[in-house]
């Protein structure tokens, strides 16, 4: 059986500067994979490459379709949701308008795995502030909105970049609950976290990046027995 996401020998550039140097990674349907590494290791670059935001060479296939040459909105329509580190909400639109923009038109008979009711139940503040312009929200509220909007697109895979960075514990708990629900409903994840705040609870596998390459890829259990990897590539011992 083919993996949901297959990346082989992927290279990527910012202008003339090469940022990825032969990345290979696979994610199975329904699997949650943590992507760790120091700042500048290439984690966010890999997310942008997957979403068609950079010049790339190499193989990227999703659900049997090549991602090469696809534009970002086309990749999203294939079934990849993306929550960037900068959140990227539409600041002049209301919270409700942002959420409605994320809803994917239904195709076929399968029900959506994440609905507007789910979003409001997991993040009550999004219902309470439905008429508020997104630009007026706090950082934590914008992160909730960005995550909920991506999940309303009914993705088969969600790529989420540093979801807990700078957030209060209560907000982190709500985000963890939302991602746990998606995991239970069969959505695959590529969860980028430097400190593994919630990836430790959600992921079964971890890939570590360094210098634009994957330098470790194995189970979390094996990772915990590798202090050398933690020290050299994450700076923890």
C-alpha positions in Angstrom: 0.0 0.0 0.0 1.4 3.4 -1.0 1.9 6.1 1.7 -0.5 9.0 1.8 2.5 11.5 1.5 5.7 10.4 -0.2 8.7 12.7 -0.4 12.0 11.6 -1.9 15.2 13.5 -2.4 13.5 16.8 -2.1 15.5 20.0 -2.6 14.2 23.5 -2.2 15.4 27.0 -2.7 14.7 30.6 -1.4 15.9 32.4 -4.5 19.4 31.2 -5.2 19.9 29.9 -1.7 19.3 26.1 -1.3 17.5 25.3 2.0 16.6 21.6 1.6 19.2 19.1 0.6 17.6 15.8 -0.3 14.8 15.3 2.2 13.0 11.9 2.1 9.9 11.3 4.3 6.7 9.2 4.2 3.5 9.6 6.1 0.8 6.9 6.1 -2.9 7.6 6.1 -4.0 8.5 9.6 -0.5 8.6 11.0 0.8 11.5 13.1 4.5 12.4 12.6 6.4 14.9 14.7 9.0 17.0 12.9 11.6 18.4 15.2 14.8 20.4 14.9 16.5 23.6 15.9 15.5 26.9 14.4 16.9 27.1 10.8 17.0 23.3 10.4 14.5 23.4 7.6 11.3 22.4 9.3 9.1 25.3 8.1 10.9 25.2 4.7 9.7 21.6 4.3 6.1 22.7 5.1 6.3 25.5 2.5 7.7 23.1 -0.1 4.9 20.6 0.5 2.4 23.5 0.0 4.0 24.6 -3.3 5.3 27.8 -2.0 9.0 27.3 -3.0 11.0 26.2 -6.0 11.7 22.5 -5.6 13.3 19.5 -7.2 12.6 15.9 -6.3 9.5 13.7 -5.7 6.5 14.8 -3.8 3.3 12.7 -4.1 0.1 12.9 -2.2 -2.6 10.2 -2.4 -1.0 9.1 -5.7 -0.9 12.6 -7.3 2.3 14.5 -7.9 2.6 17.8 -6.1 5.2 19.1 -8.6 4.1 22.2 -10.3 0.9 22.4 -8.3 -0.2 25.8 -6.9 -0.9 26.1 -3.2 -4.7 26.2 -3.6 -4.6 23.2 -5.8 -2.6 21.3 -3.2 -5.1 22.3 -0.5 -8.0 21.0 -2.7 -6.2 17.6 -3.0 -6.6 17.3 0.8 -3.7 18.9 2.6 -4.5 21.5 5.3 -1.8 24.0 6.4 -1.5 26.0 9.5 1.6 28.3 9.1 3.6 29.6 12.1 2.4 33.1 11.3 -1.3 32.0 11.5 -2.2 34.1 8.4 -5.8 34.8 9.3 -7.7 37.4 7.2 -7.6 40.4 9.6 -10.3 42.5 8.0 -12.8 39.6 7.9 -14.8 38.5 10.9 -14.0 35.2 12.8 -17.1 33.6 11.3 -16.2 34.8 7.7 -12.7 33.3 8.2 -14.2 30.0 9.3 -16.7 29.9 6.4 -13.9 30.5 3.9 -12.3 27.3 5.2 -15.3 25.0 4.6 -14.7 22.6 1.6 -17.6 22.0 -0.7 -18.9 18.5 -0.1 -18.1 15.9 -2.8 -19.5 12.4 -2.7 -21.3 10.9 0.2 -18.7 11.0 3.0 -19.5 13.3 5.8 -17.0 16.0 6.8 -14.8 14.9 9.6 -14.7 18.3 11.3 -17.7 20.7 11.2 -18.4 24.2 12.3 -20.1 22.8 15.4 -16.9 20.9 16.2 -15.0 24.2 15.9 -17.3 26.0 18.2 -17.4 23.2 20.7 -13.6 22.9 20.9 -13.0 26.6 20.7 -16.0 28.4 22.3 -14.3 31.7 22.0 -14.7 31.5 18.2 -18.5 31.4 18.6 -18.4 34.2 21.2 -16.3 36.4 18.9 -17.9 35.4 15.6 -18.6 39.0 14.6 -15.2 40.3 15.7 -12.6 41.1 13.0 -9.9 38.5 13.1 -7.2 41.2 13.3 -8.5 42.2 16.7 -8.0 38.7 18.3 -5.2 37.8 20.6 -2.4 35.6 19.4 -4.0 32.5 21.0 -7.4 33.2 19.5 -5.8 33.7 16.1 -4.1 30.3 16.4 -7.4 28.7 17.3 -9.0 30.3 14.3 -6.2 29.3 12.0 -6.3 25.7 13.1 -10.1 25.5 13.0 -10.2 27.1 9.5 -7.7 24.5 8.2 -9.6 21.6 9.6 -12.9 22.8 8.1 -11.3 22.1 4.8 -11.7 18.4 5.6 -8.1 17.5 4.9 -6.7 14.0 4.8 -3.4 15.5 6.1 -2.8 18.6 8.1 0.7 20.3 8.3 0.8 22.4 11.4 3.8 24.6 12.1 4.6 25.4 15.8 1.0 25.4 17.0 1.9 26.1 20.7 4.6 28.7 20.3 4.1 31.5 22.8 0.6 30.4 23.9 -0.9 30.0 27.4 -1.4 26.5 28.9 -5.2 26.7 28.5 -5.0 27.5 24.8 -2.4 24.7 24.3 -4.8 22.3 25.9 -7.7 23.3 23.6 -5.4 22.9 20.6 -4.3 19.5 21.8 -8.0 18.5 22.2 -8.8 19.6 18.6 -5.8 17.7 17.1 -6.6 14.6 19.2 -10.2 14.7 17.8 -8.8 14.8 14.2 -6.4 12.0 14.9 -9.3 9.9 16.2 -11.2 10.6 13.0 -8.4 9.4 10.8 -6.6 12.6 9.7 -2.9 12.3 9.3 -0.6 15.0 10.7 2.8 16.5 10.2 3.3 18.3 13.5 6.2 20.7 13.6 7.4 21.5 17.1 10.8 22.4 18.5 9.9 21.5 22.1 7.5 18.6 21.5 4.8 20.1 23.7 1.9 18.2 22.2 3.6 16.1 19.6 4.6 13.8 22.4 0.9 13.0 23.0 -0.2 12.8 19.4 2.7 11.3 17.3 3.9 7.7 17.1 7.0 8.7 15.0 9.4 11.5 15.0 11.6 12.9 12.2 14.5 15.2 13.2 15.9 17.8 10.8 19.3 19.3 10.7 21.0 21.4 8.0 18.1 20.9 5.6 18.1 17.1 5.8 16.3 14.4 7.8 18.9 13.2 10.3 16.7 10.8 12.3 13.4 9.1 11.6 12.0 6.5 14.0 9.5 5.8 16.7 9.2 8.1 19.7 10.2 5.2 21.9 13.4 4.8 20.1 14.0 8.6 20.1 13.7 8.7 23.9 16.6 6.2 24.1 18.8 8.4 21.9 20.3 11.2 24.0 22.9 11.7 21.4 20.3 12.7 18.8 18.6 15.0 21.3 21.9 16.7 22.2 23.4 17.0 18.8 20.3 18.1 16.8 17.9 19.6 19.4 20.3 20.9 22.0 18.8 18.9 24.9 20.2 16.1 27.0 
